[in-house]
Amino acid sequence: MADTHSPLSLVVVSAGISDPSSTRLLADRIAQKTVNSLQKQGRTVATKVIDLGPLAVDIAQAIVSGHPNERLQPEIKELAAADGLIAATPVYTAGVSGLFKSFYDILDTDLIVAKPALLSGTGGSSRHALVIEDQLRPTFSYLRALTVPTSVYAAPGDWSSPALGERIDRAATELAALMTSGVGKAIADRAWAGYQHRFGGNATRAEQTAADIDFDSPLMRLAAGGEPIRKDHTSGS
């Protein structure tokens, strides 16, 4: 049963780099609708925004070194502990932002397992609208996040359209419902051992992965300098 008393955490990851950024504006609008929906249910929610633009050099260094530095670690931990995620990217030349993709490339693959996530993006033309479904959704499926059914894309002509507001409302309602349902936590609780983990990684459950290691396996015995257990396959008569 979901805990209806503890505060919820909503993290927004925006790859917009202009000032003002249409991608950030869209993400903020979605976040506010999500917060409104949660508050109507009597829930307290704290929102954290991770702007990737100022972290671009750190993300590039992490791609090369394989290790996020001290500027990235607090942001990654915020994301790991979040109850919900709004991911927002600009679309360039029919593809998601390289900065956006690079950030998710440096995350542990178990960091957002079963985490409710809403996918969104902005672009200069409505022709790019399917980039969200074609590129973002497969990435988040690989990371095993619980993406809501409705994604949100906004081209310049959409901002004054009632249809965009309706789509934001629907997507935000779906995200709020998943965040309060507790289904993500239930999935992670029951299936955690079945996912691939980076031992000692940034996932909030990473400390539990020691229990998943079979120290009596032949490989672990050899690594410790011992002899592997040999099974006797002979049968007596």
N, C-alpha and C positions, 0 to 999 in steps of 0.2 A: 504494500500500500504506500502511495506517495506521501511524503511528509508535507503537510499543508501549512506548517508553521515557520519552517526555516526560510530565510531570505534566499532569493534566487540570484544568479549571476548571469548576465547577458554580455557577451563579448562581440564587438564589431571589428572585423578586420577589413580595412579599406586600402586599396592600392592606388587610389587617386593621388596624383602628384601636383596638379595645378592648384592655384589659390585664387578664388574658391574652386573646389573640385566638385564637379557634378556627381561623381561616384560617391564622394563623402556625403553630399547632400541627399542622395537617394538612400544611402545606408542609414543616415540619421532619421530620415522620414520613416523608414521601415522600423527602426528601433523604437521610435516614439509610439508607433501604432502597437508594437508588441508589448511595450511597457503598459500602455493604456489597457490592453486586453488582460494582462496579468493583474493589474490593479483592480479591475472590475471583479476579479475572482478573489479579491482580498489578499493578494500576494504582494510582498515587498520584493523589489528587484533593483539591483545595482547594475549600472551599465558601464562598461569599460571599452574605450575605443583604442585600437591599435592601428595607427597610421604607418604604413610601410615606407612611405617616401623618405622620412628622416633616417630610416634604418637600412636604406638601400646598400650602403657600403658594408655594413655589418652582415647583411644577408649574403652578399657576394663573397665575403671572406669565409663565411660558414660553408658555402657551397664548395669552396676550394679546400678548406681545412677539414671539413666534416664535423666541426665542433662549433656550435653557437657560442658567441662570446658573452661577457657579462651584461652587455646592453640588451641582448636578445633573450637571455634566460628568464628575466622577470616577465616579459611579455608571453613567452611560451608557457610559463607556469600559470599565468592568468588564463590562458586558453585551455590548458589542461584541466583546470578546476571549474571551468564555466559549465553552467547548466544548459546554455544555448549559444549558438553562433550565427552571426549574420556575416556572410562573406560577400564582399563587393569588389568588383574589378572593372577597370575600363577595358574596352575592346579596341584593339588596333589591328588593321589589315586582316580582318576576319579571324583574329586570335586573341586569347586572353593576355593580359599584361604579363610580360616576362618577370617583372618584380613579384607579382602575385603568385605565379607558378613557382618561382624560386623559393618563396617563403614556405610554401607547403612541401617543397622538396626537402627542406632541411628538418622537417618535423619527424619525430619517431612515428613509425607507421601505426602504432597503437595509441597515439596521443588523443585522437578524437573518436575512438571506437564507440559506437552507439550514441554519439552526442548529437542532439537535434541541431540541424543546420539549415539555414535559408540561403539560397544562392541568388545573387543579383549582379547586374552589370549595367554599364552605360556605354553608348557608342554614338558615332556621328550619323548613323543611318539605321533604319529599321531592318536593312538587309543582314545586319549582324545579330539579330535577335536569337537565332538558334545556336549561337556560340555557347550560351549558357547550358543548353541541353547537350550539345555535341562535345564540349570540352570540360566544362566545370563538373557536371554531374558524374562523368566517369572517374574524374580525379577523386571526388569525395566518396564514390562507391569503393574505390580502391582503398581509401583510408577508413572505410566502413562506418562513416558517419550516417546518421538517420536524416537524410535530406527530406524536407517537406515537399509535397507534390507540386506546389506552385512556385515557380521561379519568377523573378521580376527583372525586366529589361526596360530601359528608358532611352529613347532617341530624342533629339531636340524637340521634335514635334509632339512628344508624348506628355511633356510636363504640364500642359494646360488641359490635358484630356481627362475627363472623369473616369475613363477606363483604367488609367494608371492608378488612380486612387483606389478604385475597386479591387484591382489586382493586389495592391499593397495590403489592403485590409484583409483579403482572403489569405495571403501568404503569412501575414503576421498572426492571424488567428490560428493557422495551422501550427506555426512555431510555438505559440503560447500553449496550445493544447498538448503538444509533445513535451514541452518543458515541465508541465504540471502533472503529466500522467505517470511519471516515474518509469516509463517503459524502457528508456535508455539505460537507466541504472540497473533495472532488472535483467536486461540482456547482457550487460557487461558483467554483472555478478555471476550469472549462470554459465556464461560462455567464455570467461576471461582466459582460462587455461588453454582454450582452443585456438587463440589468436597468436600470431607471431609477435614476439616482444624483443625489445632491446634491453638487455639486463641493466638495471640501474639507470634507465632512461628517464625522460621527463613526464611520462604518463603518471597520473595521480595514483595508479595502482602498481606502478613499477616495482615498489618495494616488496610486493607480494610475489614477484616472479621467482624468488629463491625457492619458494615452496613447489614450484613447477619443475625444478631440476631433479632428476633421478641420480643421486650421488652413488647409487649402487650399480649403475649401468656399466657395461664393460669399458666404454670409452672414458667415463669419469674415473674408473679405477686405474686405467692405464695412465691417465693424466696425473693422477696422484702418486704414481710410482708403484702401484700394486698390480696384482695379477687379475685379469678378467675372470669372472665366474664361467666355467665351462659346463655346459649342460651335457649330461650323459644320455645319448640317444639310443644306447644299446638296450635291448629288452631281454629279460631273463627268460629261461624256458623251464 
